[in-house]
Amino acid sequence: MENQFFVDSSYLSKEALEKKHRLETDPSARTNHMEYMEGMEKIDSDVCANAISQVKEYDYGKYTAKDVKNALGRAVCTIEDFKALLSPAAEPFLEEMAQRARLETGKHFGNTVYLFTPLYIANYCENYCVYCGFNCYNHIKRMKMTAEQIDHEMKVIADSGMEEILILTGESRSKSDVRYIGEACKLARKYFRMVGLEIYPVNTDEYRYLHKCGADYVTVFQETYDTDKYETLHLLGHKRVWPYRFDAQERALRAGMRGVAFSALLGLADFRKDALATALHAYYLQRKYPHAEISISCPRLRPIVNNDKINPLDVHEKQLCQILCAYRIFLPFAGITVSSRESAKFRNGIIKICATKISAGVSTGVGDHESKYTGKETDGEQGGEQFEISDGRSLKKTYEDIEKEGLQPVLNDYICLI
Amino acid sequence: MSANDKLILGGREFESRFILGSGKYSLKLIEAAVKDAGAEIITLAVRRANTKEQENILDYIPKGVTLLPNTSGARNAEEAVRIARLARELGCGDFVKIEIMRDSKYLLPDNAETIKATEILAKEGFTVLPYMYPDLNAARDLVSAGAAAVMPLAAPIGSNKGLATREFIKILIDEIELPIIVDAGIGRPSQACEVMEMGAAAVMANTALATAGNLPLMAAAFRQAIEAGRKAYLSGLGRVLTRGASASDPLTGFLRD
């Protein structure tokens, strides 16, 4: 199969290109992805073993229509039922699954759809993750906003009416250190009711610090729960260490964060196994920390700057819908976020079934909200984007569209008790 | 119904025994609850009201309706107390419904923390309505802590499962002097009627209305069901029904002359 990921930039030096090619072609040139790097905290937890042992044994080919019907007929969905709902046997039952999912969503969330927007404050990255626009070998405009720039961007976003923000960075501990991110959280608290973080995984004491700075939710995408596959996609940098990433949500909860979000990047590996792993990761963590609010995202691969070939392979909208319905039926109380990687049409449809949160007014670049929101040409520099979005609707338009679907857009359902 | 049959909470009198819960809010729901269900008390999640949103729920509460802010989002007594104080600062008055959950899956209330928060807030002059799991000992502690009513759950929030805790609510009705307001899980007017017949002082519901096909019609049905149940209780029938009918040929007839 043609590799859809590897792209050589003409800006790289000969030495850099050689190293890049070695990493791509010679596994022995890469570090052990299961071994912690210096400074990475190791916690004692059984969540990973509980979840992954079941994923390894998951044989979705064995489920039949009868298993799916039984799963849909039960009041409470067991893990075994969930496995059936994720299987190919459930594909003909998509409408039934959607009906059931809508019922469960209604019980726990009513007609509400929450809105948020992401803000990338820096795009420097020390990792080589082959599918990501921020990867260290990709030639994009790198940028890290100053406190003044962050403040300005946040003001522009807040003026649009947004009350929840998700702060993101590329994964560079040296360029965007914990203190820098903490300062961004403090600024965000001035403008927003709710502040979430999607940054590189950190240790418990660092999560505690960021929590004190105003962040209350932590999102970490595991990308794929298949460790062998993970190793072939995350070739360099601290992100290569799979188990440290897996335990990030647990460290965040131990540090006092109110909620955590989980996800696999669908299209990287076997999506059924990754969907099962994502839900079990969330399920076992919630059992261990019953107070934790949990939510699941469902990104699919998207094209990036310098590589428009990247696509989500076999995860079409139909499969994505099946996964999301299965998530909802198995974890009726969990938030489900659908990002602007998906089209407006898909998002308008899925909020009527099971999604409870969507982004609006999205940019995955750095420092370009003013020009995107107002159309105003700005002098300020702007950093390159992480991936191409599919749904570029503004907050106003998204808000109106949600209302048109007969649902209730909600900008805040949060009270800060930090 | 007797003109004197009022629901009294914190020294205030209410004609209606239907209270709108806060789970799923919409302006249409508030309108139907007030107009068609006759609600005089509406619960308000402080965390939802604490918004810059143009459609602030506070602006849509009709005059004459008593706001009952709740502390949803609180995970312990300390957080509940902070939210209650914030509600008072926001101008929501002195009523507060305590909701403390340490479980994001079932949203079951934590009775121990609820008792602590009740004691603190009652001392601060709040009219405290604690949402609780129907446990007699906890209910007695809530009375001692200064609660204005006790609000046991009928079934897990949003489950529409009806009176899953029927026997335990009955015990509270029999043993606790305060009004017992049944909260959470009431899915149908018939269940609201049944709980009123048992002697509950009021019923709180939200999902049952919010998810109905015709909101105003369902709101009206709840009103009538609650009134019917109340009348049955006042007539004395409620107790007879739940305790079994008396035999037409009394067992102790032989003692008569």
Interface residues (C-beta under 8 A of the other chain):
Chain A: G106 K107 H108 F109 G110 N111 T112 G161 E163 R193 Q286 P290 H291 A292 E293 I294 F333 Q408 V410 L411 N412 D413 Y414 I415 L417
Chain B: G23 K24 Y25 S26 A45 V46 R47 R48 N50 T51 K52 E53 Q54 G73 A74 R75 E79 R82 I83 L86 M101 R102 D103 S104 K105 Y106 L107 G158 S159 N160 T207 A210 T211
